[in-house]
Amino acid sequence: MKKFFGIMALLAVFMLIVIGCQAGTDDNVDSDPVELLFDEVFPDTEFDSAKAIIAFDGSSMTAIPGTEKEMNADLFRAGGGFNASAYKGIKFEYRTTNQANFGLQDSADPNSIWLIINWGAFTEKEWTEVECIFSRDLINGWGESTSFNKSKFEKIWIGINPVNESTIFEVRDMYWIK
């Protein structure tokens, strides 16, 4: 019987070596994300401007155009940005009436915007889930920065052009991914 258990233990070790262990890779997402509270992460947001009118409610956000012909909703944190180093990314649901851009900015290079997915990728009129792993799902929209600095997460930017009276962009249930 001891031989049998010894062989089974060796077989188990061999299987781990052959198959490998996936824990600890960037693509594995924690199953218990942390709620991102907009008013805590972006306390310096201008809620009513010519660019956009923005409202926060916990982990939800709504933006409609201001008086300009395009909407640029800037969810902002002054003073060097929010340190999001403990997180791999963000996860949320969105819906929009118009094609939109969704970008992130860090204070290390305020002239660069990092787009989630690609230009104009946000088009869904029904609630749609998005998962953005910072190291995998961001592309450089403009600027010369070579990578998004998550320790200096300064802004979320939502851009829509053109806009009309019914234009709206909504986010709900935004979470940090550990």
N, C-alpha and C positions, 0 to 999 in steps of 0.2 A: 504494500500500500504506500509506503514511503517513496518507493521508486516511482509509482504512478504520479504522486503529487509533485515530486521533483521534476519529472518529465513535463508535467503540465505547466509548472512555473517557468521552466526553460523555454517552452513553447510560447508562453505569454510574452516573455522578454524578447524572443526572436520576432514575434509579430509586431511589437512596438518598434523594433529596429527597422523591419522591412516596410511597414506601413507608415511609420513616422507619427509624430505627435504634432497637431496643428495649433495647439495653444500658444498664444503670444504673438501670432502674426498680425499684421496691420489690418487684414481683411476680416478678422474675427471681431464681431461687434458685440459689446456687452448687452445682455438681455434686459438689464435694468437701467435704462437711461435716466438722466437727471433733467428735470424740467428747467428750461431756459426762461427766466422771467424777464421780459423785455425792459420793464422799468428799472430793474436792478443792473442789467448789463449795459443798457443804453440810456442812462439818466439825462444826457445832455441833448436829447432829440428835440428839435423844434417842431411842435405839434401842428402849428397853423402857419403856413407860409405860402408864398406864391408858387412854390415848387410842388407842395403836397399838403394835404391835411391828414394827419396820422393819429390813430387811437390805439392804445395798449389796453389789454385786459389779461393779466397774467402771462400765459404763454401764447396768447393770440394777439394779432395785430391786423388793423385795417388801414388801407391808404386809398385816398381818392385825390384827384388832381386839385391843385390850387387854382390860381388865375392864369398860369402860363399854358402854352400850347402843348407842352409835354409834361409828364409827371416824373419827378426825381425825388423819391422818398428816401431820405437819409436817416437811418437809425444810428445815432451817434453817441460815442463816449469820448470825452476830452481827457487830457492828462496822460497820454501814452497808451490808451487802450485797455482792454480787458485781458487778463492773463488766462487764456484758454488752453494752456499747455497740458492740463490734466485730461483733456478730451481729444478724441480722434476725429470728431466731426459733429455735425448737426443733422437732425431728422425732424421733418415737419410735414404738414399737409398744407396745400395751397389751392386756390382757385382764382381765376382772373377773367375779366370780360375782354381784355385785349392782350395781344402778344406782349410779353414782358421780358426784361433782362433782370437777373437776380445776381448781384455781385457782393463780394466781401472785400474789405480793405483793412490793411494793418497800418499802424502809425510809423513803422520802420521805413515805409516808402509810400507816402500819401499821394503820390502821382500814379500809383498802380491800382488797378481793379482786377480782382480774381473772380471770374464768372463760374457759377455752378452750371455744369454741363456745357453750355455754349451760348452765343448771342441769340437772343429771341427764343430760347428753349422753353420758356414758361407760357403755355398756351391753353391749358385745360380749364374748361368752364365748370367742371364738376370737381369735387374734392379729390386731390391726387397726392399720394405720398412721395416725398423726395428724401433720399438719404445722401448726404455729402460727407465722404471721408476726405479730410483736408489734403492728405498726401496723395489721393487718387483721383478725386473728382473735380478739381479746380483747374481752369485754364486761364492763362494770362490774357485778360481782355485788352488792356493797354498798360503801358509803362515798361520800365526796364528791369524790374525786380525779377529774380529767378525763382523765388518761392514765397508762398504765403507764410508770414510769421505769426503763428497762432498765439504767441505770448504777448502780442501787441494788437489784438483784435479790436479795431477801432470803429468799424462801420459795416452795416448792411445797407446796400443800395438797391433800390428797385426802380427801374426806369421803363417808362412806357411812352411811346411816341408813334403816332398821334393819339390824342385823347379826345373824349367827348363827354357829354353830360352823364352818361351811364358808366363811365370807366371806374372800376374798382379792383383792387388787389387785396386778397385776404390770406392770412396765415393763421393756422390753429395748431395747437399741440406741438410747439417747438421744443425739442429736447436736445441736450448734449449727449453725444455718444462717448462712453468711456472707453 
